[in-house]
């Protein structure tokens, strides 16, 4: 004997939740209960109507509704943009306050901390400078004062800046660097004393204005033009080395 049909069985029948054997039992029950059959038929009609509504494509909204939606979208967009601008303004204000306070009372930010970290080629320039100093002290490593900028350009692809009048090249060497060839000139540069001019290839195209980097034994002013990098290293005053580097960089423009 089968279990009696409950209201839950009838709802499951409408929702297609019964297995075939149970559906047959429900249909047998409905055949002997006209009132229950009428309710189930009404539920089936409502179910099919809902399915038809969801399956049909949504009609295009009226033009006034579309216009209102467009205005709302623009308003929300401007609101979001305004929030972004306010956040940016807050950051700028905080940064500005920090530099103002640093200038007035000092917040522990030194020039070296505020300066940008030198690119990797500056390390190559410093090593080349130190190597040139070692060569200058060694009798077995004679300096080569004769150099040909055109030949260097042809062989290495490195264009050297024109040296100011009165500067005298004491040594010219081609060194390996992390990104290819590099050239190191040791130069007697008048009031600057003996300086090193480094030029070499770099992997990333960029333009960097002459920028100073200070080290324990020397200071370097470096700059970049396209994929060639340059550095002038010496022990003169900051202003003198910066002026000389700026003058050299302008001969490459």
Number of C-alpha atoms within 10 A of each C-alpha: 3 6 6 9 15 10 9 9 17 23 15 16 19 20 12 11 13 16 10 10 8 16 18 13 15 20 15 12 16 18 11 10 11 11 10 15 17 12 13 17 12 12 16 16 13 13 13 11 12 11 11 11 10 9 9 8 8 8 6 8 9 8 9 9 11 12 12 10 12 12 12 12 12 11 12 12 12 12 12 12 12 12 12 12 12 12 12 12 12 12 12 12 11 12 12 12 12 15 13 13 12 14 11 9 8 12 12 8 12 10 8 10 9 8 11 11 10 15 13 10 25 22 14 21 27 22 13 26 25 16 13 20 15 11 15 16 10 10 8 8 10 11 17 13 14 9 14 9 13 12 12 16 12 10 10 15 15 21 19 23 18 13 16 13 8 9 15 16 21 18 20 20 16 16 16 12 18 13 12 12 17 27 23 23 25 25 20 17 19 13 10 16 12 19 25 27 27 28 28 29 23 23 11 9 13 13 13 13 13 22 17 21 19 14 9 5 9 15 21 31 25 28 24 23 16 13 14 22 25 31 30 28 28 22 17 16 11 15 10 13 21 20 13 17 25 18 16 20 21 10 12 11 7
